[in-house]
Amino acid sequence: MREGWHVEPLSKVCQLINRGISPVYLDDGGTAVLNQKCIRDHSINYDLGRRHCVTTKRVSADKLVRVGDVLVNSTGTGTLGRVAQVRDEPHEPTTVDSHVTIVRPKDGLFFPEFFGYALIAIENQIQEGGEGCGGQTELARSKLANDYHVSFPTSIPEQRRIVAILDEAFEGIATAKANAEKNLQNAREVFESYLNAVFSQRGEGWVEKRLGDVCEIARGGSPRPIKAFLTDDEDGINWVKISDASSSSKYIYNTAEKIVQAGVKRSRLVHNGDFLLSNSMSFGRPYIMRTTGCIHDGWLVLSAYEKYLNQDFLYQVLGSQYVFEQFDKLAAGSTVRNLNIDLASSVIIPIPPKSVQDALAIKNTELDQEVQHLESIYQQKLAALDELKQSLLHQAFNGDL
């Protein structure tokens, strides 16, 4: 650390480190309340906030966010540790809920934006500091205050100089990321547009069939309570959940959890090459198994009748917007939309002659592989930009900028 720099725990440099309130929610009126959804990518989205009834529960002045405050998500796997600074005065009095911690620096120690960057620099450390299991992971106020340190020069002009460098660099990185993300989205959209054109415009010899007439459709099952069947034994049977599937791949290669043999009788065993369709939450998405496992009732398993369908063609037609729009209309249920066997069976799919299916399946697979190659390039660019941000922060808070 260079001369003139200090390293202190947050407890030494902050006047407030406190969770927010437990809101009494309103549809309109009251005070704005920020939650964990509002804090992402080091920025605050006020539009995702809710309203709190101040006549039922008063909000103390110290829990109204101020310019310079840093908000830290303090509960939940995947959300815990995300930080964002209040850089501009909120348009109205605003607080946070009890899942968010307000970290307020002492007056005079920091150029405001420098303190925000200081917490971004240790965000990865904070994210690893949760205690508990599953979605109940918590970051205790005392741990945040005493276990995490910030480094800073005592010179405010020096802090201001570092902020100017980081602001300019991060603005350029944000622009580059936005362009890469747009290109990533465009690559997939062009391919999906092409598929939609193929299946909607068609050609000679195409017919329309109900999905249930060209496939055998079965449903998984759920041994309950599932916790009683889960095992850490490596020889256990893969337990295939929706979260094991990726939106960027048509294959399911492995699973996060396994179950014991007794659970198979209450579920459905699927094998390498079997075709799955999600019927809840992310309903209507097709996947192909590249392992053996058991599926729960959030899945349908489809087996194409060979006289009608090429299996790869089936995957492609079910992944098209043409068919997904039918899933969207047919999905049942008000809270969690889902597709049962009867509804899935009623979906209409366009089918060309088998020779056309085979040719289209090969061509579409080749195009899909090219798109995946482009997506991989853009993902690498995004990863490199994130690494650049971390490198700049490391230099800044080691006094090397």
Salt bridges, closest charged atoms under 4 A:
ASP69 OD1 - ARG104 NE 2.82
GLU92 OE2 - ARG51 NH1 2.92
GLU123 OE1 - HIS42 NE2 2.81
GLU138 OE1 - ARG19 NH2 2.90
ASP147 OD2 - LYS143 NZ 3.21
GLU158 OE2 - ARG161 NH2 2.81
ASP167 OD1 - ARG87 NH2 2.98
GLU208 OE2 - ARG202 NH1 2.80
ASP213 OD1 - ARG210 NH1 3.25
GLU257 OE1 - LYS241 NZ 3.34
ASP274 OD2 - HIS271 ND1 3.96
ASP297 OD2 - ARG224 NH2 3.18
ASP328 OD1 - ARG337 NH1 2.94
ASP368 OD1 - ARG188 NH1 3.14
GLU375 OE2 - ARG188 NE 3.01
ASP386 OD1 - LYS177 NZ 2.96
